[in-house]
Structure formats: structure tokens, C-alpha cells
Amino acid sequence: MTEARDGVQRISSGGPYEDVIGYSRAVVVGDLVLVSGCTSIVDGLFIGEGDPYEQTLTAFQVAEKALQQIGLTRDDVVRTRMYITHARDSDAVGRAHKEMFDTARPAATMVVVAGLIDSRMLVEVEVEAYRGAK
């Protein structure tokens, strides 16, 4: 589902937190696509409990699905951010990132945070994509 207003397109995934918190899964402004923080909750189910690698892959796949709604792929991603709750998970999260984005090679940031909104969540990711001339 998309909504356009004032040249800004907002994309909803129908996720449960979107209405509760008041955000869009993705926002398109010109050629820039900003995808909100994604976790490993898919269709209300928690995927990969205790597994930072699986959670990262799932979270990036959630982001990728949002990009696909406007005709983009992971190769259009120019920036990623990964928020992790334990530094010990950085290798697993990095491995998942490389698997998803090795050909795109986006600018990337990984930060250790005190926690996420659900204690089972080990990682949350954001992506930014560019949809300029191909």
C-alpha cells in the first residue's frame, strides 16, 4: 500500500507497529528511499529467536520487500544501519550483511545499543536506497 502527498510517497507493510507508533515502512522522497527500522518479526511471528545471523537476514529481507514494492532491489541500497544489542553478535550480523549486500557494497554502520523494544530482538536494521537512472 502506498500513499503520496506533497511529492512524498509513503509505503505501508501493514505491520502491527506502523499504526500503533505512527510510521511508514518506507518513505520515498525524489530518488531517495528510506526504509524504517526492520526486525525479524514477519506476519506477527518472531523469526530466529536467539540467532543474530537469522534475525539479521530476516530483517534485511523485510526491508528488501519494501524496496520491491517500488521496483528496487538490494543492489539499489546505498546505506545500511545495524543496531545490535550485544557486541559479541557483530561477526554474525556482519556475515549476514555481506551475504545480502556484497555486490551493492553500501555505506554501513553497526552500533551496539542498550536494547530494542522486545528483549528477544538482537538486531534492528535500516536501509536507504537510490532509485536514480539505471
Secondary structure, 3 states (H helix, E strand, C coil): CEEEECCEEEECCCCHHHHHHHCCCEEEECCEEEEEEECCEECCEECCCCCHHHHHHHHHHHHHHHHHCCCCCHHHEEEEEEEECCHHHHHHHHHHHHHHHCCCCCEEEEEECCCCCCCCCCEEEEEEEECCCC
